[in-house]
Amino acid sequence: MADLVRRSRVVALVLGVCGILVGVGIRAAPPHWGSGLGLEVQLAFFLVVIGAAIAGLVLIHVAVFWRSCRSPAPGFLLGRYAGKPAYAAPVTPLFAGPFFISQFMVIGLLLPTWSGLWTIGPVLVPIAAIVIAIVLAVAHVLVLFRPARLRLTTDGLVITTLRSRLVPWDALGPGGPTRHEVHRRVLWLQAHPNPVLGGAYFVDLYGRPPLPGHYWYRLALGDILVDPEFLAHALQTYRDDPGRRAEVGTAEGLDRLVGSPPRSA
């Protein structure tokens, strides 16, 4: 998985640079190319060209990583959280790569062409555009390499959105989740009332009521590179066996987790 994520980031960076160059090329098109056409036609043509360029670059990235990401192998990345070893489930390349590439294309459209750097408008206008483009580019590179959305530590499940928040192991319901709680890349968790997990569901799930004092919580995995059933197996294992929590974040613990069969109920 680490090699897959690394390769996807490299390919996204390369295609992102291509997107910037294409955007600059579109900006550098001769202003008189469509002088005989109406303004609406020129605008529509430019929008079609921009859309086709973005779609082409994005489809290249998706085609390269589609098969590997649609059915990821069981496993996690080895990472850290709060100075401790952790298992990490990163954002899937099928989401991170296309977003990065499309935004870099937009950044290329912001850049003034070299020939017009000092001759079109006040000097500060193109310089400001360059500064804004650089800031946006750096920000999107940081987003591409951002921490994983989900991490497992010795203390519990860490969910990262705008900030990272911990769900302790003992907050999760015993005996679960199992593979029966996985439905279309959504993992249903039983837990004590916990705002970190989002809104609670008070009804029965597929005819199964939650345990006393617990509620159902919906953990969406559509943009996360992880095998949902393997994640359920990992959460179940470390929730119910505190003695194995010390293994979390280690290569030996991951090998043992991959090799152990999940319980079906």
N, C-alpha and C positions, 0 to 999 in steps of 0.2 A: 504493500500500500504506500509506503514511503516513497518508493521509486515512481509510482504512478502520480502521486501528488507533485513530486519534484519535476517530472517531465511535463506535466500539464502546465505548471507555472512557467517553465522555460518556453513552451510553445505559445502560451498566452502573451508573454513578453515580446516574442518575435512578431507574432501577428498584431500585437498592439502597436509596435513600431511601424509595421506596414500600414496600419490604419492611420497613424499620424501622417505618414508620407502621402497616402491617398487623399486624406483631408486637405493637406497643403496643396496637392496637385489640383484638386477641385477649386480651391481658392485662387490658384494661379491661372485658371482658364482665361483665355482672352476675353475681355469685356464685350467685344463686338461680335462674338460668335453667333448670337441669336438676335441681332439688332432688327432683323426683319420680322421677328415673331412678337407676339404680345407679351406683356409682363407676366400674365398668368401662365402662359405656355412655358416661358423660361423658368419660372419658379417651379412648376410641376416637373419639368425635366430634371432640374437640379435635385429635387426631392427624390425622384426615382433613382438617379445615379447614386445619391448618398445611401438610400435604402438598399440598393443592390450591392454596393460595396460592403456595407456592414454585414448584410446577410451572407455574402460570399465568404468573408473572413471568419464569421462565426460558425458557418457550416463546416469549414475546414477543421476547426477545433473540435466541434461536436463529433464529426466523422471519425477523428483520430481516437477519441476517448469514449465513444458511446458504449461499445460493448463492455469495456472494463468497468464503467461506472454504473450501468443499468443493473448489473448483478455483481456487486462487489464481493470479493472473497471474504470469509469470516476473518476478522482481525481488527486491530486498532493501530494507530501510530503511537510510538513511544514519545512522551513529552513530559512536561513538568507543570505543576500548578502550586503557587505559594511555596516554592522551594522544595517541593516533594515530587517524586516520580508520579506520573499519571498516564493513563490511556487516553488517547485523543481521537475524536471522530471529526475530521475537518469538513468544511463546505465542499460539496461535490464539484469537480472540475466542470461538469455540465452546466453549472450555474455561475461559478466564479469566473471561468474563462470567458464566456460570451459577454458577461457584464463588463469585464475589464477591457476587452477588445472594442466593444461598441463605444465605451466612454473615451478611449484613446482616439477613436475616429473623430469624435466630437471635439476633442482637444486640438486635433489637427486642423479642424475647420476654424478654430479660434485664432490660430497663428496667422499673422500677416505674412504675405509673400515677401521674399527678400528684396525684390525690385521695388516694392512699395513701402519698405520699412521706413524710409525717411522722406518719401515724396508725397505720400497720400495722407492728408490731414495733419494735425498737430503731431509733433514728435512724441508726446506723452501717450497718445492713443495706442500706437503699435507696441510701445514699450510696456504699457499696462497689460495689453493682451498677452504678451510673452510671459510676463510675471504670473498672470492668472493661470496660463496654461501650464507653467512649471509647477505651481502650487497644486493644481488639480492632478497633474501626472504623479507627483510624489504621493499625494493622498491616496490615489487609486493603487499605486504599487504597495503601499502599506496595507490597504484593504485586501489585496491579493494574498499577502503573507500574514493576514490577521490570525489570531489564535483560533483554535478549533471551537466549533459551536458547542460540542458536548465533550466533557472530560470526566473520567472516572478516577477518583483518588482514594486513598485509604480512609478518608472521612465521608465520602459520599459522591453523589452525582453533581457535577458543576455544569450549569447552563449559562452560556454567554450570549447576550444580545448586545445592548449598549454597555453593560458591565457584567461581570461574572458573579453568579450567586450559587450558593451551595445548598443542596438538598441532602441532609444526613441520611445514612443508610437506614437507620431505625425509623425514619419518617415514612419509608416505603412499606407497603403491606407485605406480610410474610407469605412465602410460597409463590411469589410472582415477581415480575410478569412471566407468563409462559408464551409459547408460540401461538396460543389461541388468542392472545391479546394483540396480535399483529394483524392489521387489516389495511392493505393498500398503502404501505409505507407510513402508517400511523401506529404508534405504540401506545396502548392504553395502560396507564399505571394506576394502581390502588395506593393511596397515601393518606396520611393524616392531613387535615386542612393546611395547605401550604401555598402562599401567594406566588412563590417562585415558579410553580408549575402552571400558573395561569388559572383560568376559570374552572371551578369544580363542577362535575356532573353528578347530580344526586339520584339519577334513575338507574335502573338495572341496565347492564350492558349485555346485549344478546342473551337476555334471560338470566344473567348472573348478577345478583345484587352485590354491592361492595361489602367488605367486612365491616363489622360494627366499629364505628369511630373513624372509618375511612371513606374516601370519595374517589370516583374515577377522574383521572386527569388525562388529557390528550396531548401526546408528545409527537408533533409532526416531524417527519424525517425526510420529506421530499427533497430538501436541498442539502442533505448531509450524506457524506460518503460512508455508509455503514450498512452491513447486513442487519436488517431489523430483528430477525430471529436470533442472531448472534448477540446483539445488544441486549435483547430480553434475557438470554441465557446468562450473560455477564451480570446484569443487575440482579437476577434471581440468585446467582451463586454467591455474590458478595453480600447480599442482604441476609441470606439465611445461614451463611457460614462465616462468622466474624474472624475465625482463625486464618482464613485465606486473604483477608484484606491487606495484610502486609505484603502480599505478592503484587498488588496493583502497581502498574507502571514499570514492571520488570519484564525482560524478555522471557525469563523462565516461567513467570506467572502467565504470560500470554500464551506460550506454548502449551502449558497445562490446560488453560481455558479452552483453547482451540481443540485440544485432543479429548476433552471430556464431553460426553454426550449430554445434551440438554434434557431436562425433565419435561414431559408433555403436559403435566398438570401439577 
